[in-house]
Amino acid sequence: MRLGTANSYDNALQNLYTRQSELSSQQEKLTSGKNINRPGDDPTGAAQAERALTRIARVATEQRALEVQRNSITMAESTLGEATSLAQTLRQLVVSAGNGGFNGRDRATIAQQMKGLREQLFALANRTDTNGIPLFGGLGGPAAPFIDATSGVTFNGVAGQRASTEISVPGAMNGQAVWMNVPSGNGSFELALGGGNSGTLWTDTGQVLSPAALTGNNYSVEFSVVGGVTSYNVFDDTLDPTHAGPPLLAAQPYVAGQAIGFDGLSFIAHGAPANGDVLQISPSTQTNIFKIVDDAIASIDGAPSDNRLSQAIALALRQFDAGMDRLQAARGQAGHWLNRSDNIENSQSGRTLQLSADKSRAEDLDMVKGISDFSKFQTGYQAALQSYAQVQKLSLFNYIS
C-alpha cells in the first residue's frame, strides 16, 4: 500500500499539535491548581462548583447580617444591665425615703435624685445601636420609640417581637413588653386609700390566698368608729356599685396589724382609720416602669402624711420588684439570643467548610495525578517530536546513487 509523503507529514504534524495542546492544557492546570479553568473543560463540574460558590456567598451574607444582629443584641443586653442597676438604685432611694428621721426637705432631695435617675432610665429605653436603629423598637417605628409626654411615657413603636430563625436572631427587642407591661399592685389586685381619708390607715400590698376564689371585682372597705370601737364593712362595687344591698362582710372588728381576707385575697391594715375612711381594692392593670418611678417621686416629694407615704412606699417597692423582674427576664432573653447566635455562627462555618470542600472536589486538581499526567504528556510530546524529526529526514533521493 502506498502512502503519500504529504499525507504522512500532515498526520505527524496533527499529532504534534495534539500532543502540544495536551501538554499546554496540563501545564495550565498545574499552574492554576484547577482541573476546570473554563466551563468547557467540564460543564458538569463547572456547574457544581458555581452552585457551591453561590451558596458560599449567600452564607457569607447571612453571617454579616448575623454579626450586625448580634452586636445590637449585645448592646441591648448591656443596656438592660444598666437599667436594672438604675432601678435598684431607685428602689434603695424609695426605701431611704421611709426613714422616720427624714423631714420634707430630705424627701424632696431624694425625689430630686430620683428624677435624675429617671431621665437616665428613659435615655436607656431610647438607646440605639451603631446603625441608629432603636434597641427596643419592636417591629419598627420612629428613631425614638418612647415618648415622654405630660400624661406619661408612651411606646410609639410597633409592639411585637421578631422570631429567631435557623440563620438569624432578632436585631431589636420588644420595648412594649420590656418597659411597659408591668402589672400594677401585687400583680393580682391593687389597694388604694380613699381620697378623703383623715385617719392614719395604710396597708401592705396584699397577697392572693386562693387564685381560684378571685373574682376580679372591685371592692370597697368602709371603716366606722363608734364609741371608740372601729369596725369595717366590705362591699362588692362591681355587683353593688351603690351599696344598696347588704355588704359582703358586715361589722367586722378592726385590729391594726391583723389580716383582712375575703374572696381569695388578703391584706394587712395598719394605723387607726377615722370614721368614714375608705380603702379601695381593684384588679391589677398594666403600668410601666416610668410611671412606677413617677408615682414614687410624686408620693415622696413634699411632705405627705406618714400613712400615705407608707402606703406609697409599700406599693412602689412591690412594683419596682415587678419592673426589675421584667428587665431581668428581657436580659435573660437577650442572653439566650446571643448564645443562639454563637450556635448559628458555628453551624454556618460548618456549612461554609462543607461547601468549600464540594467546590474543591468539583474543580481543584489532584496535584499528584496532575504532575504524573504532565510527565506523561511531556514524554509523549518529546517522542512525537523525535519521531517526526526522523521521518522528515527520509527521502528517496537519499538512496539514489
VEXDREN-2710 file (C-alpha; in Angstrom, 1 decimal):
% VEXDREN-2710
k/r/px/py/pz
1/MET/0.0/0.0/0.0
2/ARG/1.4/3.4/-0.9
3/LEU/1.2/6.4/1.4
4/GLY/1.7/9.9/0.2
5/THR/4.6/11.8/1.8
6/ALA/2.5/14.9/2.2
7/ASN/-0.2/12.9/4.0
8/SER/2.3/11.4/6.4
9/TYR/3.7/14.8/7.2
10/ASP/0.2/16.2/7.8
11/ASN/-0.7/13.3/10.2
12/ALA/2.6/13.7/12.0
13/LEU/2.0/17.5/12.4
14/GLN/-1.5/16.9/13.6
15/ASN/-0.3/14.5/16.3
16/LEU/2.4/17.1/17.3
17/TYR/-0.3/19.8/17.6
18/THR/-2.5/17.4/19.7
19/ARG/0.4/16.5/22.0
20/GLN/1.4/20.1/22.4
21/SER/-2.2/21.1/23.2
22/GLU/-2.5/18.4/25.8
23/LEU/0.8/19.4/27.3
24/SER/-0.2/23.1/27.3
25/SER/-3.6/22.4/28.9
26/GLN/-2.0/20.2/31.6
27/GLN/0.6/22.9/32.3
28/GLU/-2.2/25.5/32.7
29/LYS/-4.0/23.2/35.2
30/LEU/-0.7/22.7/37.2
31/THR/-0.1/26.5/37.2
32/SER/-3.7/27.4/38.4
33/GLY/-4.2/24.3/40.6
34/LYS/-7.6/23.9/39.0
35/ASN/-8.9/21.0/37.0
36/ILE/-11.5/23.3/35.5
37/ASN/-10.3/26.7/34.2
38/ARG/-13.2/27.4/31.9
39/PRO/-16.7/25.9/31.7
40/GLY/-15.8/24.0/28.6
41/ASP/-13.3/21.9/30.4
42/ASP/-16.0/20.1/32.4
43/PRO/-19.6/21.6/32.1
44/THR/-21.0/19.4/34.9
45/GLY/-18.1/20.0/37.3
46/ALA/-18.2/23.7/36.5
47/ALA/-21.9/23.9/37.3
48/GLN/-21.3/22.1/40.6
49/ALA/-18.5/24.5/41.5
50/GLU/-20.6/27.5/40.6
51/ARG/-23.5/26.3/42.8
52/ALA/-21.2/25.8/45.7
53/LEU/-19.6/29.3/45.2
54/THR/-23.1/30.9/45.1
55/ARG/-24.1/29.2/48.3
56/ILE/-20.8/30.2/50.0
57/ALA/-21.5/33.8/49.0
58/ARG/-25.0/33.5/50.5
59/VAL/-23.7/32.1/53.7
60/ALA/-21.2/34.9/54.0
61/THR/-24.0/37.5/53.5
62/GLU/-26.1/35.7/56.2
63/GLN/-23.1/35.8/58.6
64/ARG/-22.6/39.5/58.1
65/ALA/-26.3/40.1/58.9
66/LEU/-26.0/37.9/61.9
67/GLU/-23.0/39.9/63.1
68/VAL/-25.0/43.1/62.9
69/GLN/-27.9/41.5/64.8
70/ARG/-25.5/40.1/67.5
71/ASN/-23.9/43.5/68.0
72/SER/-27.4/45.0/68.5
73/ILE/-28.5/42.3/71.0
74/THR/-25.2/42.6/72.8
75/MET/-25.9/46.4/73.3
76/ALA/-29.4/45.6/74.4
77/GLU/-28.2/43.1/77.0
78/SER/-25.7/45.6/78.3
79/THR/-28.4/48.4/78.3
80/LEU/-30.8/46.2/80.3
81/GLY/-28.0/45.5/82.8
82/GLU/-27.5/49.3/83.3
83/ALA/-31.3/49.8/83.6
84/THR/-31.5/47.1/86.3
85/SER/-28.7/48.8/88.2
86/LEU/-30.6/52.2/87.9
87/ALA/-33.9/50.6/89.0
88/GLN/-32.1/49.0/92.0
89/THR/-30.7/52.4/93.0
90/LEU/-34.1/54.0/92.6
91/ARG/-35.6/51.3/94.9
92/GLN/-32.9/52.0/97.5
93/LEU/-33.9/55.7/97.4
94/VAL/-37.5/54.7/97.9
95/VAL/-36.5/52.7/101.0
96/SER/-34.5/55.5/102.4
97/ALA/-37.4/57.9/101.9
98/GLY/-39.3/55.9/104.5
99/ASN/-36.8/56.9/107.2
100/GLY/-38.7/58.3/110.1
101/GLY/-36.0/60.8/110.8
102/PHE/-36.3/62.5/107.4
103/ASN/-38.3/65.7/107.0
104/GLY/-40.0/67.1/103.9
105/ARG/-36.8/68.7/102.7
106/ASP/-34.9/65.5/103.0
107/ARG/-37.5/63.7/101.0
108/ALA/-37.6/66.5/98.4
109/THR/-33.8/65.9/97.9
110/ILE/-34.4/62.2/97.5
111/ALA/-37.1/62.9/94.9
112/GLN/-34.7/65.2/93.0
113/GLN/-32.2/62.4/92.9
114/MET/-34.8/60.0/91.6
115/LYS/-35.8/62.5/88.8
116/GLY/-32.2/62.5/87.6
117/LEU/-32.0/58.7/87.6
118/ARG/-35.4/58.6/85.9
119/GLU/-34.0/60.7/83.0
120/GLN/-31.1/58.3/82.6
121/LEU/-33.5/55.3/82.6
122/PHE/-35.6/56.9/79.9
123/ALA/-32.5/57.6/77.8
124/LEU/-31.6/53.9/78.1
125/ALA/-35.0/52.9/76.7
126/ASN/-34.4/55.0/73.6
127/ARG/-30.8/53.9/73.1
128/THR/-29.8/53.0/69.5
129/ASP/-27.2/50.6/68.1
130/THR/-24.2/51.7/66.0
131/ASN/-26.5/52.0/62.9
132/GLY/-29.0/54.2/64.6
133/ILE/-31.7/51.5/65.0
134/PRO/-33.5/51.6/68.4
135/LEU/-32.6/48.6/70.6
136/PHE/-36.2/48.4/71.9
137/GLY/-38.1/49.4/68.8
138/GLY/-40.0/46.2/68.5
139/LEU/-41.1/45.5/64.9
140/GLY/-40.2/49.0/63.8
141/GLY/-41.2/52.6/64.2
142/PRO/-39.6/56.0/64.8
143/ALA/-36.0/56.6/65.9
144/ALA/-37.2/57.3/69.4
145/PRO/-39.8/54.6/70.2
146/PHE/-40.6/56.1/73.7
147/ILE/-42.2/59.5/74.1
148/ASP/-42.2/61.3/77.4
149/ALA/-45.4/63.3/77.3
150/THR/-47.1/65.3/80.1
151/SER/-49.6/62.4/80.6
152/GLY/-46.7/59.9/80.9
153/VAL/-44.4/57.8/78.8
154/THR/-45.9/56.0/75.8
155/PHE/-44.5/53.5/73.4
156/ASN/-44.7/54.8/69.8
157/GLY/-43.0/51.8/68.1
158/VAL/-44.7/48.7/66.7
159/ALA/-45.2/46.3/69.5
160/GLY/-44.1/42.8/68.8
161/GLN/-41.0/40.6/68.7
162/ARG/-39.3/39.2/65.6
163/ALA/-38.7/35.5/65.9
164/SER/-35.2/34.0/65.5
165/THR/-34.6/31.6/62.6
166/GLU/-32.0/29.0/61.7
167/ILE/-29.7/31.7/60.4
168/SER/-30.7/34.9/62.3
169/VAL/-31.7/36.4/65.6
170/PRO/-33.8/39.5/66.2
171/GLY/-32.0/42.8/65.8
172/ALA/-34.2/44.6/68.3
173/MET/-36.3/43.8/71.4
174/ASN/-40.0/44.5/72.0
175/GLY/-39.9/47.7/74.1
176/GLN/-43.6/47.4/74.9
177/ALA/-43.0/44.1/76.7
178/VAL/-39.7/45.1/78.3
179/TRP/-40.6/48.5/79.7
180/MET/-44.3/49.0/79.6
181/ASN/-46.1/45.7/80.5
182/VAL/-45.6/45.8/84.3
183/PRO/-48.5/44.7/86.4
184/SER/-49.8/47.2/88.9
185/GLY/-50.2/46.5/92.6
186/ASN/-49.1/43.0/93.6
187/GLY/-49.9/41.6/90.1
188/SER/-53.4/40.4/91.0
189/PHE/-55.1/43.4/92.8
190/GLU/-54.2/46.9/93.9
191/LEU/-55.0/48.7/97.2
192/ALA/-55.5/52.4/97.4
193/LEU/-56.5/54.8/100.2
194/GLY/-59.6/56.9/99.7
195/GLY/-59.0/60.5/98.7
196/GLY/-61.0/61.8/101.7
197/ASN/-59.4/59.7/104.4
198/SER/-58.4/61.6/107.5
199/GLY/-57.1/58.8/109.7
200/THR/-53.7/57.1/109.7
201/LEU/-54.8/53.9/107.9
202/TRP/-52.4/52.3/105.5
203/THR/-51.9/48.7/104.2
204/ASP/-49.3/46.4/102.7
205/THR/-49.7/45.4/99.0
206/GLY/-51.7/42.2/99.9
207/GLN/-51.5/38.7/98.7
208/VAL/-53.6/36.0/97.0
209/LEU/-54.7/33.2/99.3
210/SER/-56.7/31.3/96.7
211/PRO/-56.4/32.1/93.0
212/ALA/-59.5/30.0/92.2
213/ALA/-61.6/32.2/94.5
214/LEU/-60.5/35.5/93.0
215/THR/-63.4/37.3/91.2
216/GLY/-61.6/40.2/89.6
217/ASN/-64.2/42.6/91.0
218/ASN/-63.8/46.0/92.6
219/TYR/-64.3/46.3/96.4
220/SER/-64.6/49.0/99.0
221/VAL/-63.7/48.6/102.6
222/GLU/-65.5/51.2/104.7
223/PHE/-64.5/51.9/108.3
224/SER/-66.6/53.3/111.0
225/VAL/-65.7/54.3/114.5
226/VAL/-68.5/54.2/117.1
227/GLY/-67.8/54.7/120.8
228/GLY/-64.1/54.2/120.2
229/VAL/-64.6/50.8/118.6
230/THR/-63.5/50.5/114.9
231/SER/-65.2/48.1/112.5
232/TYR/-65.5/47.8/108.8
233/ASN/-67.9/46.7/106.0
234/VAL/-66.8/45.2/102.7
235/PHE/-68.8/45.9/99.6
236/ASP/-68.5/44.4/96.2
237/ASP/-68.6/47.5/94.0
238/THR/-68.8/45.5/90.8
239/LEU/-72.0/43.7/91.8
240/ASP/-73.4/46.5/94.1
241/PRO/-71.9/49.9/93.0
242/THR/-74.4/51.9/95.0
243/HIS/-74.0/49.8/98.2
244/ALA/-77.8/49.4/98.2
245/GLY/-77.7/45.7/99.3
246/PRO/-76.1/44.1/102.3
247/PRO/-72.3/44.2/102.5
248/LEU/-70.2/41.2/101.6
249/LEU/-68.8/41.4/105.2
250/ALA/-70.6/43.4/107.8
251/ALA/-69.5/45.0/111.1
252/GLN/-66.1/43.2/111.2
253/PRO/-63.9/44.2/114.1
254/TYR/-60.8/46.0/113.0
255/VAL/-57.5/45.2/114.7
256/ALA/-54.4/47.0/113.4
257/GLY/-51.8/44.6/112.0
258/GLN/-54.4/41.8/111.6
259/ALA/-55.1/40.4/108.1
260/ILE/-58.4/41.1/106.4
261/GLY/-59.4/38.5/103.9
262/PHE/-62.3/37.6/101.5
263/ASP/-62.9/36.2/98.0
264/GLY/-59.4/34.7/97.8
265/LEU/-57.4/37.8/98.7
266/SER/-55.9/39.1/101.9
267/PHE/-54.1/42.2/103.1
268/ILE/-52.9/43.7/106.4
269/ALA/-54.1/47.1/107.5
270/HIS/-52.1/49.3/109.8
271/GLY/-52.8/52.5/111.7
272/ALA/-56.0/54.0/113.0
273/PRO/-58.7/54.7/110.4
274/ALA/-61.1/57.6/111.1
275/ASN/-64.8/57.2/110.8
276/GLY/-65.8/57.1/107.1
277/ASP/-62.3/56.2/105.9
278/VAL/-62.3/54.0/102.8
279/LEU/-60.0/51.5/101.2
280/GLN/-60.4/50.8/97.5
281/ILE/-59.4/47.4/96.0
282/SER/-59.3/47.0/92.2
283/PRO/-57.9/44.3/89.8
284/SER/-54.3/44.7/88.7
285/THR/-53.8/46.6/85.4
286/GLN/-50.8/47.3/83.2
287/THR/-48.4/50.1/84.2
288/ASN/-44.9/50.8/83.1
289/ILE/-41.5/51.3/84.8
290/PHE/-41.5/55.1/84.2
291/LYS/-45.0/55.5/85.8
292/ILE/-43.8/53.5/88.8
293/VAL/-40.9/55.9/89.2
294/ASP/-43.1/59.0/88.6
295/ASP/-45.7/57.8/91.1
296/ALA/-43.0/57.1/93.7
297/ILE/-41.4/60.6/93.1
298/ALA/-44.8/62.3/93.5
299/SER/-45.5/60.4/96.7
300/ILE/-42.1/61.2/98.2
301/ASP/-41.8/64.8/97.1
302/GLY/-43.0/67.4/99.6
303/ALA/-44.4/66.4/102.9
304/PRO/-47.1/63.7/102.6
305/SER/-48.8/62.3/105.6
306/ASP/-46.9/59.4/107.2
307/ASN/-49.6/56.8/106.4
308/ARG/-49.9/57.8/102.8
309/LEU/-46.1/57.8/102.5
310/SER/-46.0/54.3/104.0
311/GLN/-48.8/53.1/101.6
312/ALA/-46.9/54.6/98.6
313/ILE/-43.6/53.1/99.6
314/ALA/-45.0/49.7/100.1
315/LEU/-46.7/49.9/96.7
316/ALA/-43.6/51.3/95.0
317/LEU/-41.3/48.6/96.3
318/ARG/-43.6/45.9/95.2
319/GLN/-43.9/47.4/91.7
320/PHE/-40.2/48.1/91.5
321/ASP/-39.6/44.4/92.1
322/ALA/-42.1/43.6/89.3
323/GLY/-40.4/46.0/86.9
324/MET/-36.9/44.7/87.6
325/ASP/-38.3/41.2/87.1
326/ARG/-39.3/42.3/83.6
327/LEU/-35.9/43.8/82.9
328/GLN/-34.1/40.7/84.1
329/ALA/-36.3/38.4/82.1
330/ALA/-35.6/40.5/79.0
331/ARG/-31.9/40.4/79.7
332/GLY/-32.1/36.6/80.0
333/GLN/-33.9/36.5/76.6
334/ALA/-31.1/38.6/75.1
335/GLY/-28.5/36.3/76.6
336/HIS/-30.4/33.3/75.0
337/TRP/-30.3/35.0/71.6
338/LEU/-26.5/35.7/72.0
339/ASN/-26.0/32.0/72.7
340/ARG/-28.1/31.1/69.7
341/SER/-26.1/33.5/67.5
342/ASP/-22.9/31.6/68.5
343/ASN/-24.5/28.3/67.6
344/ILE/-25.7/29.8/64.3
345/GLU/-22.2/31.0/63.5
346/ASN/-20.7/27.6/64.3
347/SER/-23.3/26.0/62.1
348/GLN/-22.7/28.4/59.2
349/SER/-19.0/28.0/59.5
350/GLY/-19.5/24.2/59.1
351/ARG/-21.7/24.8/56.1
352/THR/-19.1/27.0/54.5
353/LEU/-16.4/24.4/55.1
354/GLN/-18.6/21.7/53.5
355/LEU/-19.5/23.9/50.5
356/SER/-15.8/24.8/50.1
357/ALA/-15.0/21.1/50.1
358/ASP/-17.7/20.5/47.5
359/LYS/-16.3/23.3/45.3
360/SER/-12.8/21.9/45.7
361/ARG/-13.9/18.4/44.7
362/ALA/-15.6/19.7/41.6
363/GLU/-12.8/22.0/40.2
364/ASP/-9.5/21.5/42.1
365/LEU/-6.7/19.5/40.5
366/ASP/-5.2/16.4/42.2
367/MET/-1.6/17.6/42.1
368/VAL/-0.1/14.1/42.3
369/LYS/-2.1/12.9/39.3
370/GLY/-1.6/16.3/37.6
371/ILE/2.2/16.0/37.8
372/SER/2.0/12.4/36.6
373/ASP/-0.2/13.4/33.6
374/PHE/2.1/16.3/32.8
375/SER/5.2/14.0/32.7
376/LYS/3.2/11.5/30.5
377/PHE/2.2/14.3/28.1
378/GLN/5.7/15.7/28.1
379/THR/7.2/12.3/27.3
380/GLY/4.6/11.8/24.5
381/TYR/5.3/15.2/23.0
382/GLN/9.1/14.6/23.1
383/ALA/8.6/11.2/21.4
384/ALA/6.4/12.7/18.8
385/LEU/9.0/15.4/18.1
386/GLN/11.8/12.9/17.7
387/SER/9.7/10.6/15.6
388/TYR/8.7/13.5/13.3
389/ALA/12.4/14.6/13.0
390/GLN/13.4/11.1/12.0
391/VAL/10.6/10.7/9.5
392/GLN/11.3/14.1/8.0
393/LYS/14.8/13.1/7.1
394/LEU/13.6/10.2/4.9
395/SER/13.7/10.8/1.2
396/LEU/14.1/8.7/-2.0
397/PHE/17.0/10.9/-3.1
398/ASN/19.0/9.7/-0.1
399/TYR/19.1/6.2/-1.7
400/ILE/19.8/7.1/-5.3
401/SER/23.5/6.6/-6.0
END
